[in-house]
């Protein structure tokens, strides 16, 4: 990854990176909590939603760890990770939309997807 050219660009890059990592952390927490509330022996749809919640929590947690690393990483790796995280978050948000009481988890997923998108834009 090429380093940002100016001090202002560096600050913006780090702010976007931190905001994305923070959104990933919140999404991971919300998804883990929500998945834990669903009965694993419930309907097939409920089981799918639970699995998506667990997967989303794991993807967001892994993305947060990648973004939290101090070293400069390959930009392509970061892009792939952010795209994957955004995609999983949007899929999970859609699944949570149909679940009573899952509004905050769906919102956290969408916030995380938006943060991934914003950070991707800052890499251009």
N, C-alpha and C positions, 0 to 999 in steps of 0.2 A: 504494500500500500504506500502510495506516495504521501508524504507528510503535507498537511495544509500549508499553504504558502505564507500567509500572514498570521500574526498573533490573533487577530479577530477571527479568522477562519479556524484556527486551532481551538479557540474557546467555543465557537459554534459547534464544531465537530464533537468536542468533549461533552458539551451540554446535551446535544442530541443523543450521543452514546449513553450518557447517564440516564436521560429521560426514558430511553428505550429499555435499558436494564431495569430501571425502577418499575416500569409498566409490566415487564416480563415477570418480575418478582410478585407483583400484586395479582397478576393473572394466574400465576402458578398457585398462589395461596387460595384464591377464590375457586379455582377449578378443583383443587385437592379437597377443599371443604365440601364443595357441592357434590363431587363424586362420592365422597364418604357418606353423604346423606341418602344416596340412592341405594335401594335394596339390590344386591347383586343377584338375588334369585327372583327379581321382578320380571316384567315383560321383556320381550326381545328388544323393543325400542328403548326401554329404560336401561338395559344392559349396554346397548350401543352408546347411549348418552354417557353412562358411567365410564366406559372405556375411553371415549373421546375426552372426557374431563381429565382422566388420569394421564392420557397421552399428551394433552395440551399442557398440563402442569409440568410434565417431564421435559417437553420441548422448550417451554418458557424458562425453566430452571437451567437447562443446558445453554440456552442462548444468553441468559444473564451471566453465566460463568464465562462464556467466550467474550462477551462485551466487557467484563470486569477485569480481564487480563491486562497487565500493564504494557506488555510489549506490542509493537505494531505488527499486525497480522496481515496476511494476504487479503487484499480487498475482495477478491473473488470468493474466498471462503466466507467472509463476513456477509457478502451479498446473498450467497446461497443459504446461509443460516437464517438471515432476516426474512428472505422470501418464504422459506419453510415455516418459520414461526408465524408469519403473517397468515399464511394459508391455513395452518392448523387452527389458529385463533378464530378465524372467520368461520371455519367449519364448526368448531365447538360452539361459538356464539349462536349459530343457526340452530344447533341441536338444543341448546339451553333455552332458546326462545319458546319452545313448546312445553317447557317444564314449569309447573307452578312453583313460585318462590325462587326461581333461578335468574331473576332479572339482573341482580347485581353481578353475578358471575358472567352473564352474557355481556354486560356493559364493560366489565374488566377485560374480557376477551377482545372486544372492539377497540377499546383504548389501547391495548397492546398492539393490535394490528395497525392502528393509526400511527403509533410511535415507531413501529418497524418501517412503515411507509415513509415517515418523515426522515428517519435516519438514512434510509436508502437514498432519498432525494439529496441529502447533504453530502453523499458520497460522489454525486455526479459533478 
